[in-house]
Amino acid sequence: MQSASLNTTTLKTTPLNAVHRALGARMVDFGGWDMPVNYGSQIEEHHAVRNAAGMFDVSHMLAVDLHGPRVREFLTRALANNVAKLVAPGKALYSCMLNEAGGVIDDLIVYFFREDFFRLVVNAGTADGDLAWLAGLNIKLGTAVDIRPRRDFAMIAVQGPAARERVWQVWPATRAATESLKPFNGVQVGAQVSSDFGDGMIARTGYTGEDGFELVFPAAKAESMWNRLVAAGVKPCGLGARDTLRLEAGMNLYGQDMDDKVSPLDAGLAWTVDLKSERDFVGKAALVARPQAQQFAGLLLIEKGGVLRSHQKVITPQGEGEITSGTFSPTLGQSIALARIPLGIEPGATLHVSVRDKQLAVKVVKLPFARNGKSLLAN
């Protein structure tokens, strides 16, 4: 980890870097980006999102615009999920891009706006590799898609039960366009709607298990947007709270819960993979040839003596598994984890996890652990 006082010349920075530092954020090296992990109490930031409204600088993530008459054809081959589901303008789809071996190159969201215009939002640490892979596939298929990385955009995720009202308070001109916006949809916002923040996009595709908006707009407006949201009562939150929130919501993190050597079938992402249609996509043959070998499950620590962390071994009667992400859950007040374990183990089963020199009991639970401010665990 990197402290806030160290030189950041070798790290990439978002348009909000100076704002984070002015707020006293503890900064870390996050995949080559200088990012805030918290602004004080990580638990307070977590609860702000579950109970009211918090916001995250996600400008390190990359929007990639795809233009051309054959974009849908291109994405049909590029993505494991089926873009044929995207018919209504603004509709979003979660998917993985796979390599030929069926490993996950990246997980992303794709938005459909027109037949000749789709937008991807990809992860920061994989963005350069994603662009190279997309460019190579574009050449291989001869689809002549215009692939445009939008590094001119900033992104702020405002999450929580009060998030949308706070955004409308700051950006009132967008209320008419977003009040009826359904979950997992986005809408383009033209400069004519708001001269304050210019062209952009507002989406309802969060990563915390709470409602809210993702604001995508010109990077030059980032500080103004952030400061107005703070004035409206939205709490700045860092990567620490984002991780506990997404883990409670049962959402995968690239590089921990899956990577280019892990099948999406083993990472709990079978629901994002279309193996039923005749459509071919990169990695499909490998998935068909290599069926699911493990299941993705939630674990709840039911014995005192430690905290669940990634890479800890899970001991089961059917063989070993491994925790991919683990943390202390502020919402539940217990330690929780995501894990890949042998097939056939049902929710409610008691297993054990190796924590230092002890084997602690855990309960297998159905994901997610919590959403919309509440525990979803059965009594």
Secondary structure, DSSP 8 states (H G I E B T S, - for coil): ---TTS--TTSB--TTHHHHHHTT-EEEEETTEEEEEESS-HHHHHHHHHHS-EEEE-TTSEEEEEESTTHHHHHHHH-SS-GGG--STTBEEEEEEE-TTS-EEEEEEEEEEETTEEEEEE-TTTHHHHHHHHHHHHHHHT---EEEE-TTEEEEEEESTTHHHHHHHHSGGGHHHHTT--TTBEEEE-TTT-TTT-SEEEE---SSSS-EEEEEEEGGGHHHHHHHHHHTT-EE--HHHHHHHHHHTT---BTTTB-TTS-TTTTT-GGG---SSS---TTHHHHHHS---EEEEEEEE-SSS----TT-EEEETTEEEEEEEEEEETTTTEEEEEEEEETT--TT-EEEEEETTEEEEEEEE-S-SEETTEE----
